[in-house]
Amino acid sequence: MATAVQLKALLRSYSEGDAEHFASVALQIAAHAARTGKGRLAQELRDLVDEIKQKQQQGKIGGAVPIARPQGELAGLLSVTYPKTRLSEMVLGPQTRGPLERVVREYRSQAKLRSHGLSARRKLLLVGPPGCGKTMTASALAGELKLPLFSVQLHGLITKYMGETAAKLYVIFNAMRETRGIYFFDEFDAIGADRGAKNDVGEIRRVLNSFLQFLEQDDSDSMIIAATNYVAMLDEALFRRFDNRLQTLLVKQPDWKQIREAASGLSHDEIARACDDAAKDCVLNGRKRIGTAMLVTVLEERRRPGRSPASGVDGLRGDS
């Protein structure tokens, strides 16, 4: 089996985010297994290494999580920490804890959801007054998922030359594809303000448009979290961009009367997001079909006090 030196080298390469060295050590262990007569184990190890390399090339495995600091231009745009905070350490009500645990569960089950054509929540908007725990929530999610927390430095991002700000946003979103982590935009209203506000200027609108475009196109494995104290200032288009198929999973004869009553007053976007919730719950819980009760439950969740039915936000409000 693997020697002590090989095991230490394997762990060291993982901690340093050196995927090439990690694979090399794994192949050394496979070779050692073959020499000691464990041919089947050796072949399985080689097959796993080939599978990992193939998934990395296809972008199905996020970039390694290096124990390092942002370099170059990113050094002035991002600060990084490696939180150990867990959700269990936070005092949370059930209406907050439930959604957060769902986010963690979906993210950990990305491959399973993708195999059913579904996507895990990766874009969250946290809303609430100062001191309610928005930053701690981001840290707890990073701790639960064992991901680095990259905090966007607004003083480095926003300059008097708005064209530069959009270019810096591009650099940050590009980093999301290169290094998997949680990217936290605190005081998000600084760039997400309503484009229809009277004191708005053209350049600010262009920065927000750039952010919306980058957010829409983002297909990384990173999680994006924005936080604000002033939800009323945010542009309505932002809510539609933060994450939230039902036909093949729904039972053949659902009670449409109950479903219509549960959906009454919800926007089309809220209903669509509720359907996504039901589909993902179905997959993650190993169920074959979505029944009326499950669909009614997720629709009613969208009607909870404190939620804005028109906003379509996948995130938390108030005491987040």
C-alpha positions, 0 to 999 in steps of 0.5 A, spaced: 500 500 500 502 507 499 508 509 503 508 514 509 512 518 504 507 518 498 501 519 503 504 525 505 506 528 498 499 526 496 496 531 502 501 536 501 500 536 493 492 537 495 493 542 500 497 546 495 492 545 489 497 542 485 493 537 481 499 535 476 503 532 482 497 529 486 496 525 480 503 523 479 503 521 486 497 517 485 500 513 479 506 512 484 501 508 489 498 505 483 505 502 481 507 500 488 500 496 488 502 493 482 509 491 484 506 488 490 501 483 486 495 488 487 494 488 480 486 490 480 487 495 485 493 498 481 488 498 475 482 501 479 487 507 481 489 508 474 482 509 472 480 514 477 486 518 475 484 518 468 477 519 470 479 525 474 483 528 469 478 527 464 473 531 468 478 537 469 479 538 462 471 538 461 470 543 467 466 538 471 470 538 477 472 545 479 479 548 480 483 546 486 482 550 492 489 552 493 492 555 500 494 561 497 493 569 496 490 572 490 496 575 486 497 580 481 491 585 479 486 580 484 490 582 490 487 589 490 480 586 488 479 580 493 481 578 500 481 571 502 480 567 508 479 560 510 473 560 515 471 554 520 465 557 522 459 552 521 451 553 521 451 549 527 454 555 531 449 560 528 443 562 532 438 561 526 430 561 526 427 555 522 425 559 516 433 561 515 436 555 517 432 551 512 434 555 506 441 555 508 442 547 509 438 546 502 444 551 499 449 546 502 446 540 500 445 542 493 452 544 492 454 538 495 450 534 490 452 538 484 453 532 480 447 528 482 443 534 480 446 535 473 445 528 471 437 530 472 438 537 468 438 541 474 443 546 477 445 547 485 443 554 488 450 558 487 448 565 487 445 568 493 442 575 495 442 576 503 438 582 505 438 585 512 440 590 517 447 591 519 449 586 524 444 581 523 449 576 520 450 576 513 457 576 513 457 570 518 452 567 514 457 567 508 463 565 512 459 559 515 457 557 508 464 557 506 466 553 512 461 548 511 463 547 504 470 547 506 471 553 500 475 559 501 471 565 502 474 571 497 471 578 499 471 583 494 474 589 496 469 595 493 475 600 494 479 597 489 473 595 485 470 602 484 474 607 481 472 614 478 473 611 471 467 606 471 470 603 464 476 600 469 470 598 474 467 594 469 474 591 467 475 589 474 469 586 475 471 581 469 477 579 472 473 577 478 468 573 474 474 570 470 477 568 477 471 564 479 472 559 473 479 559 475 479 558 483 473 555 486 470 558 492 465 563 495 465 570 492 462 575 497 460 582 495 458 586 501 455 592 501 452 590 494 448 596 493 454 600 491 454 597 484 447 594 484 443 600 485 436 601 481 438 604 474 431 608 474 433 612 480 433 620 479 441 620 481 443 615 477 448 616 472 450 613 465 456 610 467 453 607 473 448 604 469 453 601 465 457 598 471 451 594 473 449 592 466 456 589 466 455 585 472 448 583 470 451 580 464 457 577 467 452 574 472 448 571 467 454 568 463 457 565 469 457 557 469 463 556 474 463 552 480 464 557 485 458 560 489 456 568 489 453 571 495 451 579 495 449 582 501 446 589 502 442 593 508 438 596 503 434 592 498 429 598 496 435 601 492 437 594 488 435 594 481 429 589 480 433 585 474 438 583 479 433 579 483 431 575 477 439 573 476 440 570 483 438 563 482 433 560 485 423 542 470 417 539 473 414 536 467 417 529 467 417 528 475 410 531 476 405 525 478 400 524 472 394 526 476 396 532 481 390 536 484 391 542 480 386 546 484 390 545 490 396 547 486 393 554 483 390 556 490 398 555 493 400 559 487 395 565 487 398 571 488 405 569 486 409 571 480 411 567 474 418 567 476 416 565 483 412 559 481 418 557 476 423 557 482 418 553 486 418 548 481 425 548 481 425 547 488 420 541 488 424 538 482 431 538 486 428 536 493 425 530 489 432 528 486 436 529 492 431 525 496 431 519 491 424 520 490 421 518 483 415 523 482 413 530 485 406 529 488 401 535 490 403 536 497 410 537 495 409 542 490 404 545 494 409 546 500 414 549 496 409 554 493 407 556 500 414 557 502 415 562 497 409 566 500 412 566 507 412 573 511 418 577 510 419 574 502 418 579 497 413 575 492 415 579 486 423 579 487 424 572 485 430 572 490 434 565 492 437 568 498 435 570 505 431 576 508 431 580 514 434 575 519 440 573 515 
